[in-house]
Amino acid sequence: MTVTVVQFGGSNCDRDAVRALDHLGIDAERRWFEDGLPEDTDGIVLPGGFSYGDYLRAGAMAARAPIMESIRTAAGDGTPVLGICNGAQIGAESRLVDGAFTTNASARFQCEHVHLRVERADTPWTDAYEAGEVLRLPIAHGEGRFEIGEDAYADLEADDRVLFRYCDADGNVTDEANPNGSTGNVAGVLGEREATAVLMPHPERAALPDVADCTDGQGILRAFR
Ligand SMILES: NC(=O)CC[C@H](N)C(=O)O
């Protein structure tokens, strides 16, 4: 099992993702986007960062790179794909998931720990947790506000594709616990197939006991096993 962590110009969490996966015993390698997707890829991470300086909209430029066509095909075939932060933005811009990530309600870059409620525990990304469990993970973004049209949001809920919601420490989903103004406090969603997921918080920054005071992100990354 080798996970490909795709590096675009301006990605800056690709090494962190490889290290976190490594720590969990999952073989992972960085791949420069122009080199294309290796044929034998068993999983894909779109890592965080500022691809192309967030020019136009965060993720909009990387979404148009040819490698994304191969990633869409792989996702359609059921290869696990995880988009983290800028990777979530790229995932939305390339239609791997519905919705869009736009400027935070605060109009500021926010770097802090947040709480997330696990909305579904029956997916590969969350089967290490209980439904309703509260995780603590860091966010670091300026464009993390999940926005989606009313009908598309209704579909998302009807199809049970909301994976995580921002909440308080007790699991209450409130406006106060919503760091960026996301519709429905949505922090992470599934794509058309459950093997595709994106989230704004950083599980790879909450996976190594030596560098993080909490390792709640491990369960999400373990999905690749
Ligand atoms: N940590 C990241 O991936 C940064 C996300 C993104 N470029 C933003 O600021 O919105």
The ligand as a Tripos MOL2 file, in Angstrom:
@<TRIPOS>MOLECULE
LIG
   10     9     1     0     0
SMALL
NO_CHARGES

@<TRIPOS>ATOM
      1 N1         -3.1910   25.3450    5.7650 N.am      1 LIG1
      2 C1         -3.5890   25.4510    4.5440 C.2       1 LIG1
      3 O1         -3.6980   24.4660    3.7960 O.2       1 LIG1
      4 C2         -3.8780   26.8200    4.0250 C.3       1 LIG1
      5 C3         -5.2060   26.8800    3.3540 C.3       1 LIG1
      6 C4         -5.4810   28.0060    2.3750 C.3       1 LIG1
      7 N2         -4.4980   28.2310    1.4370 N.3       1 LIG1
      8 C5         -6.0930   29.1600    3.0650 C.2       1 LIG1
      9 O2         -5.4490   29.9900    3.6750 O.co2     1 LIG1
     10 O3         -7.2950   29.2260    3.0260 O.co2     1 LIG1
@<TRIPOS>BOND
     1     1     2 1
     2     2     3 2
     3     2     4 1
     4     4     5 1
     5     5     6 1
     6     6     7 1
     7     6     8 1
     8     8     9 2
     9     8    10 1
@<TRIPOS>SUBSTRUCTURE
     1 LIG1         1 GROUP 0 **** ****
